[in-house]
Amino acid sequence: MTIEGYEIPLHRSLTEPILMAGAPRGVAIINGTLAAALGLGLQLWIAGLAVWLLGHAAAVYAAKKDPRFMEVLIRHVRHKGYLSC
């Protein structure tokens, strides 16, 4: 039972998080920037490639479990440990 005029079609892309190659966009940009700084700026090519590969793989794994894991992580960090021993 719907009321006339109170239902609109909603495209699926408006509700899903934006991913870059399977990782959240912000995480992929920060990871790529850090890897580029290591690889190009400090000329540690292998270390930059390893940081990018491991960081991106970890972000893709976490995004498969929960696509909004960064929002949850940020919210988790902001909460105080009231019940901690």
N, C-alpha and C positions, 0 to 999 in steps of 0.2 A: 504494500500500500504506500504509494508516494503521493505527495502533494504537488499539484501542477505548478510549475515554475520554480521548484526548489531542487531540481535535479539537473546536473550538467555533466556532459561527458568529460572525463579526465584522462589525459594521455598518460601512459605508463612511464614515459621518460621524465615526467614531472615529479614522480615519487621515488625514483631510484637514485642512489648516489652516483656521482660522476667518477668513473674509474679510468685510469690510464694504464693499459696493458695489464689489467687485473688488479692494480693497486689503487687506493684512493689518490685523487689528483694531487692534493697537498703533500702527501707523503712521497709520492713519486717525484715531485718537483724538488723537494728538500733533499731527498736522497741523491738525485741526479746532480744537484748543485754541489753537494758535499763531495761526491765522487769526482766531479769535474775540477773542483778546487784541489783535490789531492793529485789527480792525474795531470792536470795542466799547470796549475800554479806551483805546486811543490815538485813536479816532475817525478812523481811516484806512480808510474803507469800501472803497475801490477796491483799496488795497494788500492788505487782508485777503482780499478776494474773489480777487485774483490769486494770492496765496500758497496759498489753499485749492485753487483750480483747478489750478494748475501742480503743486503737491505731490501732489494726489490723482491727477492724470493720470500723473505719473512713477511713483507707487506701483503703479497699475494696470498700467502697461506692464511694470514689473519683475516684478510678480506673474504676469503672463501668461507671461513667460520662465521664471521659477522661483518657485512659490508660497512657498517657504521662503527667499526671498532675504535677509530680515533676519537669520535665524540664520546664514547663510553670511557675511554682511557682518560681524556681530559676531565670529564666529570668525576671519575674515580680519584684523580690526583687532587682535585679541589676539595674533596670531602675531608674533614678532619677525623682523626682516629679517636672518637669518643669512647669506644669500648675496648681500646687496646690495653694490654696489660703492661 
